[in-house]
Amino acid sequence: MTKCLRLLVCIAASFAAGLISAQTPVLHYDFNEASAKSYPSQGSAKDAIAGKGDKQKAGDAGSGVSGKKADRAWDATANTTAGAGTPANNSRLETAGSLAALDSLEAFTVAMWFTSEQPLDSAVRLFGKTDSATKQTNGFVLRTYAPKKMNGKTAVELGIGDGKTRATLVSDYCDKGRGFNITGAKNKWVFLAVTWDGSMVRFYAGNTDEKVTVAGARSYKGKMAPATGKPLILGNTSGKNRGLDGKIDNFRIYNTALGLEQLELLRQSDAGQ
């Protein structure tokens, strides 16, 4: 490689990195604390989130996406059920406050890493800030399920509430043969992102080995009515009965819709690549 070409590569890499560094997330939980009692936000909003429930804890050193000793994850793998299973899985992460910073979003990116110890076909909630545990009309929620019309494939659904209607947006990126097949990837870290620019919702997915790719898109030109006064909950619902049997790491929310290149840089950075 010539010196000129190497210089151009370095400049391009620096510019790409700047695209991410210039975007400060509203929330960023890296879960690197040794206790699940309180995880501070590294974003512009400083609201902490805490682990709650019977079978959850701060992950051991090295349990995070990168595998580095200082990298931890939130750990709910002691559970034996997920989603609507019995007995109810009440493990979750929950903010103490209502996070007003999320009540005026006109666009967003939600990006996160998670693992699962079992198939995610029973309405596991990955995140939500809504006015109801099950019949939301305000706020937003991301869940997994395996609808019959998809021949058993595990899908990811985003619901956006505007006070009157809900947009149901399904990504079937989990079909068999893909590197980020949730159902067949026990304990494998999955990178999942959902963006909304005010008119289009886009799903993105990858993992520690596979680059981020577009996993689906749907039009939604409505608005998102705020779930005022409600907390942000990760890995479950406020009803405490749709829990994740797995781990969560590096959860972020931005007030803008990031693009594919920016999300791939996040994936690489988190994975230590």
ZIPELIN-V526555 format. One record per helix or strand of 3 or more residues. SS is the DSSP state (H for helix, E for strand). FROM is the first residue (numbers start at 0). LEN is the number of residues. Records with the same first field share a line. If there is no record, write none. Layout:
# ZIPELIN-V526555
SS->FROM-LEN, FROM-LEN
This chain:
# ZIPELIN-V526555
H->2-19, 99-3, 147-3, 259-11
E->26-3, 48-4, 91-4, 107-9, 121-9, 137-8, 154-8, 165-6, 189-7, 199-8, 212-7, 245-9
